[in-house]
């Protein structure tokens, strides 16, 4: 009888059983931690990875230093919870309530945080890099040392104005203007020039949006400002196009009542390509 193949088979089966057992133990521990968190509102340094905690009632819970990687916390109530140094990477907190929560030092990178309420939360040193923060609300939150790099911030309320680059504000503004949302476009252009007061392209873009809502005087001021900035920066093409824009706004061609779209057409496709670059 050949013992070697039999022994090898037994070894493989034992190894497989061991791995299966370890997996079962990990699942059991995870379920135990979930039950502890939900029943006692306290589970420090717990392994809660991949947990399904949708609509969970965890207001005031202490989950500090725990791992909630890839967990689903959509619509969960985590208001006033202690979430210091929690690892949320890859998790979903869509629409969750984090009002007054302590998230200092938490890792929230690559997390779905759209619509989350962060009002009055302590976010000192939190990492939001690469996260989706659309429609998130940060009113009254402590944002000292927060990392917003590569986060999707469009529509977020209460973030520091310089958390977004002027180029990104400009891109949002031109997108809204193309949709006909001229006043929202102006708001984004305003933020672009606050962050970078010498951003000539934003002044020229704002001039277009202002003209679209009928504020011709302010539009001309912006196009003049853009021309002066382009000239100071040595951008001859920008200077010429900004001056051309001023000229057609001061002396629009065609019959009275002609649309501003006709005015832009007179400047030519080169202007539009430049404006939307």
KEKE-3310 file (N, C-alpha, C; in steps of 0.2 Angstrom, whole numbers, plus 5000, padded with zeros to 4 digits):
npx = (5004:5003:5008:5012:5004:4992:4994:4998:4985:4978:4984:4981:4967:4966:4972:4963:4952:4956:4958:4945:4939:4945:4940:4926:4927:4931:4920:4911:4916:4915:4901:4898:4904:4897:4884:4887:4890:4878:4869:4875:4880:4894:4910:4925:4940:4936:4933:4924:4923:4916:4903:4885:4876:4865:4854:4856:4855:4865:4867:4878:4886:4902:4914:4927:4943:4940:4938:4929:4930:4924:4911:4893:4885:4874:4862:4863:4862:4873:4875:4883:4892:4907:4920:4933:4948:4943:4943:4937:4938:4933:4920:4902:4892:4881:4870:4870:4869:4879:4879:4887:4896:4912:4925:4938:4954:4950:4949:4943:4944:4940:4926:4909:4900:4890:4877:4878:4876:4886:4886:4892:4901:4917:4930:4943:4959:4954:4953:4948:4951:4948:4935:4917:4908:4896:4883:4885:4884:4892:4890:4896:4905:4921:4935:4948:4964:4959:4960:4955:4959:4957:4944:4926:4918:4907:4893:4893:4891:4897:4910:4928:4932:4944:4946:4943:4950:4953:4953:4944:4932:4930:4928:4916:4908:4907:4901:4888:4884:4882:4871:4862:4860:4864:4865:4870:4881:4888:4890:4900:4910:4913:4918:4930:4937:4939:4948:4958:4963:4969:4965:4962:4954:4942:4936:4932:4924:4914:4909:4902:4892:4886:4881:4872:4862:4858:4865:4874:4883:4891:4896:4904:4913:4920:4925:4934:4942:4948:4955:4965:4972:4976:4984:4994:4999:5006:4999:4994:4984:4974:4972:4967:4955:4948:4946:4939:4927:4923:4921:4910:4900:4898:4895:4884:4882:4870:4852:4842:4838:4844:4851:4862:4869:4871:4880:4891:4894:4899:4911:4918:4923:4935:4936:4927:4933:4944:4938:4932:4942)
npy = (4994:5011:5024:5037:5045:5044:5051:5063:5067:5067:5078:5089:5089:5092:5104:5112:5111:5117:5130:5133:5132:5143:5153:5152:5155:5168:5174:5172:5179:5192:5193:5193:5204:5214:5212:5215:5229:5234:5231:5235:5247:5250:5246:5245:5246:5235:5222:5226:5224:5224:5223:5223:5236:5244:5257:5256:5259:5268:5279:5289:5279:5270:5267:5268:5267:5256:5244:5247:5244:5243:5241:5242:5256:5264:5276:5275:5279:5288:5298:5309:5299:5291:5290:5290:5289:5278:5266:5268:5264:5262:5260:5262:5276:5282:5295:5294:5299:5309:5319:5329:5319:5312:5311:5312:5310:5299:5287:5290:5288:5285:5283:5281:5295:5303:5315:5315:5320:5330:5339:5350:5340:5333:5334:5334:5331:5321:5310:5312:5308:5305:5302:5302:5316:5322:5333:5333:5339:5351:5360:5370:5360:5354:5357:5356:5353:5343:5331:5334:5329:5325:5322:5321:5335:5343:5352:5350:5356:5369:5367:5372:5386:5385:5372:5367:5367:5382:5379:5368:5374:5382:5373:5367:5378:5381:5370:5371:5383:5379:5371:5380:5385:5399:5407:5399:5395:5407:5408:5398:5403:5415:5409:5403:5415:5420:5411:5411:5426:5431:5424:5424:5418:5414:5426:5430:5420:5422:5434:5430:5423:5432:5441:5433:5434:5446:5456:5468:5478:5473:5462:5468:5474:5463:5457:5467:5466:5453:5455:5464:5456:5445:5452:5457:5444:5441:5434:5435:5430:5428:5441:5447:5441:5443:5457:5457:5452:5461:5472:5467:5466:5479:5485:5477:5467:5467:5467:5475:5466:5454:5438:5433:5423:5424:5435:5429:5420:5429:5431:5420:5402:5400:5408:5402:5389:5393:5398:5387:5379)
npz = (5000:4995:5005:5004:4994:5001:5014:5009:5004:5015:5022:5014:5015:5029:5030:5022:5030:5041:5036:5032:5045:5051:5044:5047:5061:5061:5055:5065:5075:5070:5069:5083:5087:5080:5086:5099:5097:5093:5104:5116:5113:5112:5107:5106:5096:5088:5076:5063:5049:5033:5038:5039:5042:5039:5041:5055:5073:5081:5089:5099:5101:5106:5096:5094:5086:5079:5065:5051:5038:5021:5026:5026:5030:5027:5029:5042:5060:5067:5076:5087:5090:5096:5086:5084:5075:5068:5055:5040:5027:5010:5014:5014:5018:5014:5015:5029:5047:5055:5064:5076:5079:5084:5074:5073:5067:5059:5045:5031:5017:5000:5002:5001:5004:5001:5004:5018:5035:5043:5052:5065:5069:5075:5065:5065:5058:5050:5036:5020:5007:4990:4992:4990:4992:4988:4991:5005:5021:5031:5041:5055:5058:5064:5055:5055:5048:5039:5026:5010:4998:4981:4983:4979:4979:4974:4977:4990:5007:5017:5017:5017:5007:5000:4999:4987:4971:4960:4947:4947:4952:4941:4931:4936:4935:4921:4917:4923:4917:4904:4905:4907:4920:4925:4936:4946:4940:4941:4955:4957:4949:4956:4968:4962:4959:4971:4978:4969:4965:4953:4942:4927:4917:4924:4927:4914:4910:4920:4916:4904:4910:4918:4908:4902:4911:4910:4916:4911:4913:4924:4918:4908:4916:4921:4910:4906:4917:4915:4903:4907:4917:4909:4900:4909:4912:4901:4891:4876:4867:4875:4880:4869:4865:4877:4876:4864:4868:4877:4868:4860:4869:4873:4860:4853:4839:4825:4824:4836:4851:4847:4851:4865:4861:4848:4848:4854:4843:4834:4839:4836:4834:4839:4851:4859:4861:4868:4879:4885:4888)
capx = (5000:5007:5006:5013:4998:4986:4996:4997:4978:4975:4987:4978:4961:4967:4974:4957:4947:4959:4956:4937:4938:4947:4935:4920:4929:4932:4913:4908:4919:4912:4894:4898:4906:4891:4879:4890:4890:4871:4866:4878:4883:4901:4914:4931:4945:4932:4933:4917:4924:4910:4897:4879:4873:4861:4849:4858:4854:4871:4868:4881:4890:4909:4917:4934:4949:4938:4939:4923:4932:4919:4905:4888:4882:4870:4856:4864:4862:4879:4875:4887:4896:4914:4922:4940:4953:4940:4945:4930:4940:4929:4913:4896:4889:4876:4864:4871:4868:4885:4879:4890:4901:4919:4928:4945:4959:4946:4951:4936:4946:4936:4920:4903:4898:4885:4871:4879:4876:4892:4885:4895:4906:4924:4933:4950:4964:4951:4956:4942:4954:4945:4928:4911:4905:4891:4877:4886:4883:4897:4889:4898:4910:4928:4938:4956:4969:4956:4962:4950:4962:4954:4937:4921:4915:4902:4886:4894:4889:4900:4917:4932:4932:4950:4946:4942:4955:4950:4951:4938:4927:4929:4924:4909:4904:4905:4896:4881:4882:4880:4865:4857:4860:4868:4866:4874:4888:4891:4892:4906:4915:4914:4923:4936:4941:4941:4953:4964:4960:4972:4962:4958:4949:4936:4933:4929:4918:4909:4907:4898:4886:4882:4878:4866:4856:4856:4869:4879:4888:4895:4899:4909:4919:4923:4929:4940:4947:4951:4959:4970:4975:4979:4990:4999:5002:5009:4995:4992:4978:4968:4970:4963:4949:4944:4944:4934:4921:4920:4918:4904:4895:4897:4892:4882:4880:4864:4846:4840:4835:4848:4853:4869:4872:4873:4886:4897:4895:4903:4918:4921:4924:4942:4935:4923:4937:4948:4934:4930:4948)
capy = (5000:5017:5028:5044:5049:5045:5056:5070:5069:5069:5084:5094:5090:5095:5111:5115:5111:5122:5137:5134:5134:5150:5158:5152:5158:5176:5176:5172:5185:5198:5194:5194:5211:5217:5211:5219:5236:5236:5229:5239:5254:5250:5241:5248:5242:5229:5221:5226:5224:5221:5223:5226:5240:5249:5260:5255:5264:5269:5286:5289:5273:5271:5262:5271:5263:5250:5244:5247:5244:5240:5240:5246:5260:5268:5279:5273:5285:5288:5305:5310:5293:5291:5286:5292:5284:5272:5264:5267:5264:5257:5259:5266:5279:5286:5297:5293:5305:5310:5325:5329:5314:5313:5307:5315:5305:5294:5286:5290:5288:5281:5281:5285:5300:5308:5316:5313:5325:5331:5346:5350:5335:5334:5330:5336:5327:5316:5309:5311:5308:5301:5301:5305:5320:5326:5335:5332:5345:5352:5366:5369:5355:5356:5354:5358:5348:5338:5330:5333:5328:5321:5320:5324:5340:5347:5351:5349:5363:5371:5365:5378:5388:5383:5365:5365:5372:5387:5376:5364:5378:5384:5367:5366:5384:5381:5365:5374:5388:5376:5368:5386:5387:5404:5410:5394:5396:5413:5407:5394:5408:5419:5405:5403:5421:5421:5406:5414:5433:5432:5418:5428:5414:5414:5432:5430:5415:5425:5439:5427:5421:5439:5444:5429:5435:5453:5461:5469:5482:5469:5458:5472:5475:5456:5455:5471:5463:5447:5457:5467:5450:5442:5456:5456:5438:5440:5430:5439:5428:5429:5448:5449:5438:5446:5463:5456:5450:5468:5476:5465:5467:5486:5486:5470:5467:5464:5470:5475:5460:5448:5434:5434:5417:5427:5439:5424:5417:5434:5431:5414:5396:5400:5411:5397:5384:5395:5399:5381:5374)
capz = (5000:4995:5010:5002:4992:5006:5018:5006:5003:5022:5024:5010:5018:5035:5028:5019:5035:5045:5033:5033:5052:5053:5041:5052:5067:5059:5054:5071:5079:5067:5071:5090:5088:5078:5091:5105:5096:5093:5110:5121:5110:5114:5104:5104:5093:5085:5069:5060:5042:5029:5042:5036:5047:5036:5046:5062:5078:5085:5092:5105:5102:5106:5091:5093:5084:5076:5058:5047:5031:5017:5029:5024:5035:5023:5033:5049:5064:5071:5079:5094:5092:5096:5080:5083:5072:5064:5048:5036:5020:5006:5016:5012:5023:5010:5019:5037:5051:5059:5068:5083:5080:5085:5069:5073:5065:5055:5039:5027:5010:4995:5005:4998:5009:4998:5008:5025:5039:5047:5056:5072:5070:5075:5060:5065:5055:5046:5029:5015:5000:4985:4994:4987:4997:4985:4995:5012:5025:5036:5045:5062:5059:5065:5049:5056:5046:5035:5019:5005:4991:4976:4985:4975:4983:4971:4980:4998:5010:5023:5016:5016:5000:4997:4998:4980:4966:4956:4940:4948:4952:4934:4927:4938:4933:4914:4916:4925:4912:4898:4907:4908:4927:4925:4943:4950:4937:4944:4962:4956:4946:4962:4972:4959:4959:4978:4979:4965:4962:4946:4938:4922:4913:4928:4926:4907:4911:4924:4911:4900:4914:4920:4902:4901:4916:4909:4920:4906:4916:4928:4913:4905:4921:4922:4904:4906:4922:4912:4898:4911:4920:4903:4898:4914:4912:4894:4887:4870:4864:4880:4880:4863:4866:4882:4873:4859:4872:4880:4862:4857:4874:4872:4854:4850:4832:4823:4826:4843:4853:4845:4857:4866:4857:4841:4850:4854:4837:4831:4841:4833:4837:4843:4857:4863:4862:4873:4885:4888:4889)
cpx = (5004:5004:5007:5007:4992:4988:4996:4990:4975:4978:4983:4971:4961:4968:4967:4952:4950:4957:4949:4936:4939:4942:4929:4921:4928:4925:4910:4910:4916:4905:4894:4899:4900:4885:4881:4889:4882:4867:4869:4880:4890:4905:4920:4936:4942:4933:4926:4918:4918:4904:4891:4875:4869:4855:4850:4857:4860:4873:4872:4886:4898:4912:4924:4939:4946:4939:4932:4924:4926:4913:4899:4884:4877:4864:4857:4864:4868:4880:4879:4891:4903:4917:4930:4944:4950:4942:4939:4932:4936:4922:4908:4893:4883:4870:4864:4870:4874:4885:4882:4895:4908:4923:4936:4950:4956:4949:4945:4938:4942:4930:4914:4899:4893:4879:4872:4879:4882:4892:4888:4899:4913:4927:4941:4955:4961:4953:4950:4945:4950:4938:4923:4907:4899:4885:4878:4886:4888:4896:4891:4903:4917:4932:4946:4960:4965:4959:4956:4953:4959:4947:4932:4917:4909:4896:4887:4893:4893:4908:4921:4932:4938:4951:4946:4947:4951:4948:4945:4932:4925:4925:4917:4905:4902:4900:4889:4879:4879:4873:4859:4856:4865:4870:4871:4881:4892:4894:4899:4912:4917:4919:4930:4940:4943:4947:4959:4961:4963:4970:4958:4953:4942:4932:4929:4923:4912:4905:4901:4891:4882:4878:4872:4860:4854:4860:4875:4884:4893:4899:4905:4915:4923:4928:4935:4945:4951:4956:4966:4975:4979:4985:4996:5003:5006:5005:4991:4985:4972:4967:4966:4956:4945:4942:4939:4927:4918:4917:4911:4898:4893:4893:4890:4880:4873:4858:4845:4836:4838:4850:4860:4873:4875:4880:4892:4899:4900:4910:4922:4922:4931:4941:4932:4928:4942:4944:4933:4936:4949)
cpy = (5006:5022:5036:5048:5050:5050:5063:5072:5071:5076:5090:5095:5093:5103:5115:5116:5117:5129:5138:5136:5141:5155:5158:5156:5166:5178:5177:5178:5191:5199:5195:5202:5216:5218:5215:5227:5238:5235:5234:5246:5255:5244:5244:5243:5235:5229:5220:5227:5221:5220:5226:5230:5246:5251:5258:5261:5264:5276:5286:5283:5275:5265:5264:5266:5256:5250:5243:5247:5240:5238:5244:5249:5265:5270:5277:5280:5284:5295:5305:5303:5295:5287:5288:5287:5278:5272:5263:5266:5259:5256:5263:5269:5284:5288:5296:5300:5304:5316:5325:5324:5316:5308:5310:5309:5299:5293:5285:5290:5283:5278:5285:5289:5305:5309:5316:5320:5325:5337:5345:5344:5337:5330:5332:5330:5321:5316:5307:5310:5303:5299:5305:5309:5325:5327:5334:5339:5345:5358:5365:5364:5358:5353:5355:5352:5342:5338:5329:5331:5323:5319:5324:5328:5344:5346:5351:5356:5364:5369:5372:5379:5385:5376:5362:5370:5376:5384:5371:5368:5380:5379:5366:5372:5383:5375:5367:5379:5385:5373:5374:5388:5393:5407:5405:5394:5402:5412:5403:5399:5412:5415:5404:5409:5423:5417:5409:5421:5434:5427:5422:5424:5414:5420:5433:5425:5418:5431:5436:5426:5427:5442:5440:5431:5443:5458:5463:5473:5478:5464:5461:5473:5469:5455:5460:5469:5458:5450:5460:5461:5447:5446:5456:5450:5436:5435:5434:5437:5429:5436:5450:5447:5441:5453:5463:5455:5457:5472:5473:5466:5475:5488:5480:5471:5465:5469:5470:5469:5454:5445:5435:5428:5420:5432:5434:5421:5422:5434:5425:5408:5396:5403:5405:5391:5386:5396:5393:5376:5372)
cpz = (5000:5000:5008:5000:4997:5011:5015:5005:5010:5024:5020:5013:5025:5034:5026:5025:5040:5043:5034:5040:5054:5050:5045:5058:5066:5058:5061:5076:5077:5069:5079:5091:5085:5083:5097:5103:5096:5100:5116:5119:5112:5111:5101:5101:5090:5078:5066:5052:5039:5032:5038:5042:5044:5041:5053:5067:5082:5087:5098:5106:5102:5102:5089:5091:5081:5068:5055:5040:5027:5020:5026:5029:5032:5028:5040:5054:5069:5075:5086:5095:5092:5091:5079:5080:5069:5057:5044:5028:5016:5008:5013:5018:5020:5015:5027:5041:5056:5063:5075:5084:5081:5080:5068:5072:5061:5048:5034:5019:5006:4998:5002:5004:5007:5003:5015:5029:5044:5052:5063:5074:5071:5070:5059:5063:5051:5039:5024:5008:4996:4987:4990:4992:4994:4990:5003:5015:5031:5041:5052:5063:5060:5059:5049:5053:5042:5029:5015:4998:4987:4978:4980:4979:4980:4975:4988:5001:5016:5023:5015:5009:4997:4997:4991:4976:4962:4949:4941:4948:4945:4930:4929:4935:4925:4913:4918:4920:4906:4899:4907:4915:4928:4932:4947:4947:4940:4951:4961:4953:4952:4966:4969:4959:4967:4980:4975:4961:4955:4941:4932:4918:4917:4927:4919:4907:4914:4920:4907:4904:4916:4914:4901:4905:4915:4913:4916:4909:4920:4923:4910:4910:4922:4916:4903:4911:4919:4907:4902:4914:4914:4901:4903:4914:4906:4890:4881:4868:4869:4881:4875:4863:4871:4880:4868:4862:4874:4874:4860:4862:4874:4866:4851:4843:4830:4825:4833:4845:4851:4852:4858:4863:4851:4842:4850:4848:4833:4833:4838:4837:4841:4850:4862:4865:4868:4879:4889:4889:4896)
residu = (UNK:UNK:UNK:UNK:UNK:UNK:UNK:UNK:UNK:UNK:UNK:UNK:UNK:UNK:UNK:UNK:UNK:UNK:UNK:UNK:UNK:UNK:UNK:UNK:UNK:UNK:UNK:UNK:UNK:UNK:UNK:UNK:UNK:UNK:UNK:UNK:UNK:UNK:UNK:UNK:UNK:UNK:UNK:UNK:UNK:UNK:UNK:UNK:UNK:UNK:UNK:UNK:UNK:UNK:UNK:UNK:UNK:UNK:UNK:UNK:UNK:UNK:UNK:UNK:UNK:UNK:UNK:UNK:UNK:UNK:UNK:UNK:UNK:UNK:UNK:UNK:UNK:UNK:UNK:UNK:UNK:UNK:UNK:UNK:UNK:UNK:UNK:UNK:UNK:UNK:UNK:UNK:UNK:UNK:UNK:UNK:UNK:UNK:UNK:UNK:UNK:UNK:UNK:UNK:UNK:UNK:UNK:UNK:UNK:UNK:UNK:UNK:UNK:UNK:UNK:UNK:UNK:UNK:UNK:UNK:UNK:UNK:UNK:UNK:UNK:UNK:UNK:UNK:UNK:UNK:UNK:UNK:UNK:UNK:UNK:UNK:UNK:UNK:UNK:UNK:UNK:UNK:UNK:UNK:UNK:UNK:UNK:UNK:UNK:UNK:UNK:UNK:UNK:UNK:UNK:UNK:UNK:UNK:UNK:UNK:UNK:UNK:UNK:UNK:UNK:UNK:UNK:UNK:UNK:UNK:UNK:UNK:UNK:UNK:UNK:UNK:UNK:UNK:UNK:UNK:UNK:UNK:UNK:UNK:UNK:UNK:UNK:UNK:UNK:UNK:UNK:UNK:UNK:UNK:UNK:UNK:UNK:UNK:UNK:UNK:UNK:UNK:UNK:UNK:UNK:UNK:UNK:UNK:UNK:UNK:UNK:UNK:UNK:UNK:UNK:UNK:UNK:UNK:UNK:UNK:UNK:UNK:UNK:UNK:UNK:UNK:UNK:UNK:UNK:UNK:UNK:UNK:UNK:UNK:UNK:UNK:UNK:UNK:UNK:UNK:UNK:UNK:UNK:UNK:UNK:UNK:UNK:UNK:UNK:UNK:UNK:UNK:UNK:UNK:UNK:UNK:UNK:UNK:UNK:UNK:UNK:UNK:UNK:UNK:UNK:UNK:UNK:UNK:UNK:UNK:UNK:UNK:UNK:UNK:UNK:UNK:UNK)
# end
